[in-house]
Amino acid sequence: MDNVALGLELQGKDRQTARENALPYIRLVGLQGFENSHPSELSGGMRQRANLARALAINPKVLLMDEPFAALDAQTREIMQQELLRIWSQERKTVLFVTHQIEEAVYLSDRVIVFTARPGRIKQIVTVQLGRPRPFEMKQSPELNGYVRQIWKLIEEEVLANMNMQSGAA
């Protein structure tokens, strides 16, 4: 609870009000019953849910998520992707999600921005036209996999160009 309420307290809310405002977000991310648990008592996925609740509680216009699921095991990562989609469908926040996992980017996003190698500039913005809601089974769809292949080709071009520049400089 204190972890989720922290941002609200930093915004100037008194402790009691911050805790009251944090509670709906704890419920939203499925952590009811764990309000008084310490972070060390939570699983990796539960800690990520607490992080998400803390971020949502301050009501940002844009939710910035930089590799939020990178340290999770594969199964927990899949569950957290589903949870993020569920929460997004309720909250409708703009989410800027940074990931190196192409399938994750396509599955979660409406647009995927591919950057160039150094210096990092926008190479292409790929609009993902997949319906919502996005069930887990969509990950096996030809449409999603077509986007994954398209984005991989863009990244592969950058990797190969970068390797050629490095070998030429040696």
C-alpha positions in Angstrom: 0.0 0.0 0.0 2.7 2.5 1.0 4.6 1.7 -2.2 1.5 2.4 -4.4 0.6 5.5 -2.4 4.1 7.0 -2.6 3.5 9.0 -5.8 0.3 10.4 -4.4 2.0 11.5 -1.2 4.8 13.2 -3.3 2.0 15.1 -5.1 1.0 16.5 -1.7 -1.8 14.3 -0.7 -1.9 13.4 3.0 -1.1 9.8 3.9 -4.7 8.7 4.5 -6.0 10.2 1.3 -3.1 8.7 -0.7 -3.9 5.3 0.7 -7.6 5.6 -0.1 -6.8 6.7 -3.6 -4.3 3.9 -4.1 -6.7 1.1 -3.1 -8.7 1.0 -6.3 -5.5 0.6 -8.3 -4.3 -2.2 -6.1 -7.6 -3.9 -6.8 -7.4 -3.1 -10.5 -4.1 -4.9 -10.8 -5.3 -7.9 -8.8 -3.3 -7.4 -5.6 -6.2 -7.2 -3.2 -5.3 -9.2 -0.1 -1.6 -8.1 -0.5 -2.0 -4.5 0.5 0.2 -4.9 3.6 2.8 -7.2 2.1 6.4 -5.9 1.6 7.9 -6.0 -1.9 10.2 -8.9 -0.9 7.1 -11.0 -0.1 5.7 -10.6 -3.6 6.6 -12.6 -6.7 8.2 -10.8 -9.7 4.8 -10.5 -11.5 3.2 -9.1 -8.3 5.9 -6.5 -8.0 5.4 -5.5 -11.6 1.6 -5.2 -10.8 2.5 -3.0 -7.8 4.7 -0.8 -10.1 1.8 -0.5 -12.5 -0.7 0.4 -9.8 1.7 3.1 -8.4 2.1 4.6 -11.9 -1.6 4.6 -12.6 -2.5 6.0 -9.2 -1.0 9.4 -10.0 -3.2 9.5 -13.1 -0.6 10.3 -15.7 -1.5 11.4 -19.2 1.1 9.0 -20.6 2.3 5.9 -18.9 6.0 5.3 -19.6 7.1 1.6 -19.4 10.7 0.8 -20.2 11.3 -2.9 -20.5 8.9 -3.6 -17.6 8.7 -7.3 -18.1 12.3 -8.0 -19.1 13.3 -9.6 -15.8 10.2 -11.9 -15.6 10.1 -15.6 -16.6 8.4 -16.4 -19.9 5.1 -17.5 -18.3 4.8 -14.5 -16.0 5.7 -12.2 -18.9 2.8 -13.6 -20.9 0.4 -13.1 -18.0 1.6 -9.5 -17.5 1.0 -8.8 -21.2 -2.6 -10.0 -20.7 -2.9 -7.9 -17.6 -1.6 -4.8 -19.3 -4.1 -5.2 -22.1 -6.9 -5.8 -19.6 -6.0 -2.7 -17.6 -5.5 -0.6 -20.7 -9.0 -1.6 -21.9 -10.4 -0.1 -18.6 -8.1 2.9 -18.1 -7.5 3.9 -21.8 -4.2 5.5 -21.0 -1.6 6.3 -23.6 1.3 3.9 -23.0 4.8 4.3 -24.3 6.2 0.8 -24.0 9.8 0.1 -24.7 10.8 -3.5 -25.5 13.3 -5.5 -27.5 10.7 -8.3 -28.0 9.2 -7.8 -31.4 6.2 -10.1 -30.8 5.5 -8.3 -27.5 5.6 -4.9 -29.3 3.2 -6.0 -32.0 0.8 -7.8 -29.6 0.5 -4.8 -27.2 0.7 -1.9 -29.6 -1.3 0.1 -32.1 2.0 1.5 -33.5 5.6 0.2 -33.3 8.4 2.6 -33.7 11.6 1.1 -35.1 14.8 3.0 -34.5 18.0 3.2 -36.5 21.3 2.1 -35.0 23.5 4.8 -33.5 22.5 7.5 -33.6 19.0 6.3 -32.7 16.5 8.0 -35.0 13.1 6.9 -36.1 13.5 4.5 -39.0 9.8 3.7 -39.5 6.5 3.7 -37.7 4.5 0.6 -38.3 0.8 0.9 -37.7 -0.6 -2.4 -36.2 -4.1 -3.0 -37.5 -5.2 -5.9 -35.3 -8.6 -5.9 -33.6 -9.1 -5.4 -29.9 -9.5 -7.1 -27.6 -6.4 -9.2 -28.4 -6.8 -12.7 -27.0 -3.7 -14.8 -26.3 -4.4 -16.9 -29.4 -3.8 -13.9 -31.6 -0.1 -14.4 -31.0 -0.3 -17.4 -33.4 -2.2 -15.5 -36.1 -0.7 -15.0 -39.6 -1.6 -11.3 -39.3 0.5 -10.7 -36.1 3.3 -12.8 -37.5 3.3 -10.7 -40.7 4.0 -7.6 -38.6 6.7 -9.4 -36.7 8.4 -10.4 -40.0 8.1 -6.8 -41.3 9.6 -5.3 -38.2 12.4 -8.0 -38.0 13.4 -7.0 -41.6 13.7 -3.4 -40.6 15.8 -4.3 -37.5 17.9 -6.7 -39.5 18.8 -4.0 -42.0 20.0 -1.8 -39.1 22.0 -4.7 -37.5 23.7 -5.6 -40.8 24.5 -2.0 -41.6 25.9 -1.5 -38.2 28.0 -4.6 -38.4 29.3 -3.5 -41.9 30.3 -0.1 -40.5 32.1 -1.7 -37.5 34.0 -4.2 -39.7 35.0 -1.4 -42.1 36.3 0.7 -39.3 38.5 -2.1 -37.9 
